[in-house]
Amino acid sequence: MKILVIQQKRIGDVLTSTILCNNLKKFYPEASIDYMCYPNSVDVLLENPNIDEIITLSNEVRKSYPKLMQFILSIRKRKYDAVIDAYSKLETNLITAFSGAKYKISYHKGYSNIFYNHTVKRFKNGTKSDLGLAIDNRLLLLKPLIKETITDYKPKIFLTQTEIQGAKSLLSKFGIEEKKRPLIMFGILGSEWYKTYPLENMAKIIDYTVEKLEADIIFNYIPSQKEDANKLYNLCTPETQKHIHLDLYSEGLRSFLALLSQCDMLIGNEGGAVNMAKALSVPTFSLFSPSVDKETWQIFENEKENVSIHLKDLKPEIYEQHDEKYIKEHTFKYFDEYPLALILEKLGAFFKEVL
């Protein structure tokens, strides 16, 4: 049996959809399971024993109808028995429709029956379980192929010993010794402007963390974001600055994942890094942007190893008065509604749980 799983776009989405491959390989151990994604997301799939081949769909191909048609024909030649399209946009509608697969599976939309012969309706209002809608809805896509109860619902990242040792060597170069002091990574910037908690308050959270734990602190950022990293560093107290290893960062995603795997926790803006930390079983404390859908991405939240704060939990009346578009346009006004004292109180309780 040959199966293709499709999930394009962001790294967090691509990582989350690996639960489809993990379960398919469990119930169809002899099957060949391929995964299609954009090139920028490949690194979270590498070394996954449940994925036989990674197929990338580049922007060059996507933006050229002749090249896209050639790509679609190349997929058809692979003779898949099943295609699961977790992305379900026009490009993947066409890829699935012309794949020749017996099972063409995706989410139900008004037009979906044109492209798929098995569609499932997403859960929309609240979660069916405590896993989060991002997980619950993906598991629905397995129903046409797996009738048994599914218990493996957590995305996983697989690292080699060489990669892990490389992270340990990097930490050693900065004088960070394993288990001597807590090592905490801060996700200081969101993937978009409206997903970034104000740096002034983030500095206070870092100050509090150092005061309570005397931890080694590293920032998650890339060289192009160095100006913001410096700004945050300068907002911290002189004592806190002594604990921040500002120049310690990873050049690539795989080395970042290995570095993250060595941390005792990740604190910061909700986003892809939080999802990666959860897949590495690194405890997380995350701050949601006011306009981000909490029902979908508050996954594996248990008020112990994974804790998050969302304005909807604090002041639900705001969401009765305004829609997502309005809240997004006034992001920083609503970030001001997050009580810093409450964040620090919850953070202190989080420290006691995970350390």
Secondary structure, 3 states (H helix, E strand, C coil): CEEEEECCCCHHHHHHCHHHHHHHHHHCCCCEEEEEECHHHHHHCCCCCCCCEEEECCHHHHCCHHHHHHHHHHHHHCCCCEEEECCCCHHHHHHHHCCCCCEEEEECCCCHHHCCCEEECCCCCCCCCCCCHHHHHHHHCCCCCCCCCCCCCCCCCCCCHHHHHHHHHHHHHCCCCCCCCCEEEEECCCCCHHHCCCHHHHHHHHHHHHHHHCCEEEECCCHHHHHHHHHHHHHCCHHHHCCECCCCCCCCHHHHHHHHHCCCEEEEECCHHHHHHHHCCCCEEEECCCCCCHHHHCCCCCCCCEEEECHHHHCCHHHHHCCHHHHHHCHHHHHCCCCHHHHHHHHHHHHHHHC
